[in-house]
Structures are given as structure tokens and as C-alpha cells.
């Protein structure tokens, strides 16, 4: 059985696009809203399985609605659609128990996967968003490294041993090991064998 859904967005074209798409796919669309106040009243009136909400709307934002639903113990699963790629908003959404976070630019491509995942009680967050946040996190972590540490990390990514790195940088292998220890701590990498090499290879594009 298809889940019951309401959608809310203050942009008429986005709202119409979503409505037409869900109707065409035979989803059980109960109602639409053009602002947060109407959206919340519809959720309270209909208790839909899923509410697909724009984050930024007049009167109440999607996040504020999610917060009110959580406080009132309303079981409707909230899915947010947004242009925002901010980590702080993403983290707040997760904290509020939001079930989906879909970027508007991919909304029509991803909304079916999102609904399908949410119905199975599995949260869905846009892959583009996750990858953007991870890139952002990686960049900020790398800012903590000194120039020497960055240089060593780049060489590690080339599969060079501590001895080879020491020869290249004209220092002792012991000094290299000390730098490696600092890098591991600053990047929050676990200390299992080859973990630094694996991290360096996976994030090589950030080191260039």
C-alpha cells in the first residue's frame, strides 16, 4: 500500500512539479501547502505517513515543523527538500529525527528512492549532500596540518615508506614517524596498520 503524503513549498513551480510527479506515479497525495503554518495544520489534521517539506517557508520552516512534530510525538516522517548544503542544518535535521534530506536540484530524481527508503524505516540523505559535507570536513581538517605534515601526507599517498620520506625531506625516519603521529591525531584517523596510507589515498584529490 502506498504511503499517505503531504507536500509543502512556498515556490509554486516546485510545489506543482512535485505534486504532478507524485500524482503521475500514483502516490497517495493527501494535500499540498504553500507555507509552514498550513503544512503543520495539515500534518495535525491528516497524520500522513510522510510530509515532504521545503526547509525555508513563511511562518514556519521545515526544521521548525520537524521540531514541533517531535515535541508533539506526531509519527509523520519528515522529509526536507532544500537548496542548502550547510552541515549545521544537516546535523540539526538528524538531531530532530528527520527521515530524509533531498537537494532541490535532484528532487525529482531522488524523491522516489527517498520515499521507498523512508517507508522501510530507513533515513535517506541525498548522496550529493553527504559527499559535499565530507569534502568540507576533509578540507577543514587539512587546515590543521603544518606545511611539513601536508608534504609528508602527499608523499605517503605515493606509497613511500618512512625511510624514503626521510631521504626525500633530508630528516630522520624517527622525525617522519613523529610527524605521522601528529597527522593521525589531527585528522582523527584510527591507529590501525596502514590507516594513514588508506586515508591519504582516499583523499588524494584534496592534497593536490
C-alpha positions, -999 to +999 in steps of 0.1 A: +000+000+000+013+034-010+021+058+019+000+089+026+019+121+018+015+158+021+039+183+004+047+219+012+068+245-006+064+283-010+077+282-046+046+275-068+067+258-096+085+234-072+052+226-055+035+219-088+064+199-101+064+176-070+026+174-070+024+164-107+053+139-103+038+121-073+003+121-088+017+106-120+035+079-100+002+071-082+013+081-048-014+087-022-010+125-021-034+139+005-028+177+003-003+205-006+006+236+013+024+268+003+036+278+038+047+262+070+017+272+091-007+254+066+017+224+064+017+219+102-021+221+104-024+195+076+000+172+094-021+175+126-053+170+107-043+141+085-014+124+103+002+114+069+029+088+068+053+113+052+055+151+050+078+165+023+087+200+033+108+228+020+132+240+046+127+277+041+090+287+041+070+316+055+056+313+091+073+280+099+104+264+083+107+227+076+130+223+106+106+242+129+078+219+118+100+188+124+107+202+159+070+207+167+062+173+154+089+158+176+076+177+207+040+166+200+051+130+193+035+131+159+046+100+140+047+116+105+081+111+090+096+144+078+115+147+045+132+180+038+138+194+004+163+223+001+189+242-017+210+243+014+242+222+017+251+235+052+265+210+076+248+228+106+214+224+090+221+187+081+232+180+117+201+198+132+179+177+108+195+145+120+191+155+156+154+162+151+150+127+137+142+139+101+139+109+078+150+125+045+171+154+032+169+159-005+185+187-025+161+205-047+183+202-078+179+164-076+144+163-060+126+146-089+154+121-095+157+112-058+123+116-042+111+081-052+143+065-037+138+087-006+101+076-002+110+040-007+137+042+019+116+061+044+087+036+041+112+008+051+120+030+082+155+039+067+165+075+066+176+089+032+201+117+028+210+130-007+243+114-017+254+147-032+249+164+002+268+137+021+297+139-003+297+177-001+298+177+037+326+151+038+346+172+013+340+202+035+351+183+066+382+170+050+392+205+039+388+219+073+408+190+089+436+195+065+438+232+075+450+220+109+482+204+094+515+222+091+532+226+057+556+198+066+528+175+077+509+182+044+541+175+024+545+141+043+509+132+037+512+138+000+543+116-001+525+089+020+498+088-007+525+077-032+532+046-011+566+058+002+580+044+034+591+065+064+627+058+053+621+070+018+602+101+031+631+109+054+656+107+025+634+130+004+629+156+032+665+153+045+655+143+080+655+111+101+629+083+099+622+090+136+612+126+128+589+113+100+572+089+124+567+117+148+550+138+121+529+109+111+517+105+147+507+142+147+488+138+114+469+108+126+458+128+157+448+159+138+428+140+112+411+118+137+423+087+120+424+054+139+459+039+146+454+006+129+481-006+104+481+013+071+451+035+082+471+067+073+481+053+039+445+044+032+432+078+043+459+096+022+450+076-009+412+081-005+417+118-001+444+124-026+424+149-046+423+172-015+461+171-012+470+185-046 
